[in-house]
Amino acid sequence: MIEIDESVKTATFRAFKDDTSDPPLGVQLTVIDSEFDFFWKFREVLLANNKYRDAYDKLKKEYEAKSMDAYREAKNIFFQRLMETHEFKKYDK
């Protein structure tokens, strides 16, 4: 696993990847209650809500074999919208 050079790096956040695994693996490490400590909220919302999980799966299939930049842009829009939902906001302190 290697640190992602182009990713944000702070004292409370680091991203790592392993492109040799199948499927490729990405890991984000955050300090609890830090600025980037929100990834777990996405996991909880997707686990609890079939509608959002199905929409995310559809998005991933839609961009399979397409530009990674286009996929990342669409994924970013998806997660920005998810952050505006009641289901996501209920995890805010």
C-alpha positions, 0 to 999 in steps of 0.5 A: 500500500502506498500513500497517494501523492496527489491527495490532501495531506494534513496532520489529521488525514492521509489517503493510501491505495493498493492498485495491485489488489483486485479490486484496487483498494483505497483507504482514507485515515482520519483523526476522530472529530477532525475536518476530514472525519466524515467518510464513515457517515457515507458508509453508514448512510449507504449501508442503511439505505438501499435507494442511495446504495443502488444509485451509487452502484448504478453510477459506478456501472455507468462509468465502468471503462470510462474516464476516471476523471469523469467518474470522480466528478460524477462521484463527487456530485453524488456525495455532495448531494448525499451530504445534503440529505437528512440521513447524512445530517443526522450523524452531525453532532 
